Amino acid sequence: MDSLLDGLIGECSALMVPMEELARGSEASGLGHEAFCDALAKRIAHRYLDGSLDFDAADAAINNLHCFAFRPPEFEPGPYMWSVYHAFDAGEYLRPGDSPDISPADRYTRPQLLAIVAGGSPE
């Protein structure tokens, strides 16, 4: 399953929305839509945290997964995928009062992801 998810992360980290590849991967995984989105979000988070995926690639992958999660429109991502998405979203920009020398990914994304993968609250 990891190799399937890693291949999809590679597709998603390009700045495009690979809907067909994600749909094929979802079908091949044998998981339901929400479970597949959660599994891929978890893999993206773990690969970012272990350093095998940089922030830009992980952020692009989760953004593309976000687009896929709502197709068809009656589907929605589960809370796990949402929490990972929001953690990466938080690392996309500096906040008022942040020093320009800090990395928003290090300050906001990494701590949230560590809490998420540990089973705690991302807040």
Salt bridges, closest charged atoms under 4 A:
ASP2 OD2 - ARG43 NH1 3.55
ASP6 OD1 - ARG43 NE 2.79
ASP6 OD1 - ARG47 NH1 3.48
ASP98 OD1 - ARG107 NH1 3.04
